[in-house]
Amino acid sequence: MKCYRDNIDSVKEIFGNIISNEENIRKLCNDILKTDSKIRFVGIFYHNEFTHVSREGLTRLLNKVESEKSVRMSSISWSTGKTLSNKLGEPEFGLVKYGEIYRITIPLTDKDLIMISTDTDCDIINLMQKIQKVKYNLKNT
């Protein structure tokens, strides 16, 4: 998806030193949530801890236990997908479309992930461009 990466550094370079405490993690979640009204949920799985925010007024589709299970499933799926990176290149993001949502997984570091769910009428390419801007702004602050 080079259309949104042409002149922006990789996710790992941008986030490597920025996410160092709970406050920064929550700020990043909120900054991403504000980028698009179609985002339902933003979560960051960092050092085996999970921080997340949801759009206000939203009816949750998953309860807490189901959400945690979804995070574990995303992490396993991401790890599995990386097994071919030596031949295909490093994955930039993963996308799963369910009947009710899109689930996007973005690497934060080699073991840490950003997970985003959106409404199914979300323009994913436009959203990824917005997220790249958030990451770029964080890197340059």
C-alpha positions, 0 to 999 in steps of 0.5 A, spaced: 500 500 500 505 505 497 499 510 496 500 512 503 507 510 505 511 514 500 514 519 504 513 517 511 517 512 516 516 505 518 511 504 524 517 501 528 521 507 527 516 512 529 513 508 535 520 505 538 521 511 543 515 514 544 510 509 547 513 509 554 508 510 559 500 509 560 499 516 559 502 516 552 499 510 550 492 512 552 494 519 548 495 515 542 489 511 542 485 517 543 489 521 537 487 515 533 480 515 535 479 522 533 482 521 526 475 518 523 468 518 526 468 511 523 473 508 528 469 504 533 475 502 538 482 503 538 487 498 543 494 498 544 497 491 546 504 493 549 508 489 553 503 484 555 498 490 557 492 492 553 489 499 553 483 501 549 478 507 548 472 506 544 467 511 541 462 515 545 455 512 545 457 506 542 453 499 543 459 494 544 459 488 540 463 484 545 464 484 552 470 484 556 472 477 556 470 477 548 474 483 547 480 480 550 479 474 546 479 478 540 486 481 542 489 474 543 486 472 536 489 478 533 496 477 536 496 470 534 494 471 527 499 477 526 505 472 529 503 467 524 502 472 518 509 474 520 512 467 518 512 469 511 515 476 511 522 473 509 519 472 502 514 477 502 517 483 506 514 486 513 507 486 514 504 494 514 497 492 517 492 487 517 485 487 515 479 483 517 472 484 515 467 481 519 459 482 518 459 488 523 466 491 523 473 491 520 478 490 524 485 493 523 492 490 526 498 495 525 505 493 528 507 498 534 514 494 535 516 487 533 511 484 539 506 490 540 500 491 536 495 497 535 488 494 534 482 498 531 475 496 529 471 501 524 464 501 521 464 497 515 463 503 511 469 506 513 474 508 507 480 504 509 485 507 505 483 514 507 483 512 514 490 509 514 493 516 511 490 519 517 493 514 522 500 515 518 499 523 520 498 521 527 504 517 527 508 522 523 506 528 528 508 524 534 514 522 531 516 530 530 513 532 537 
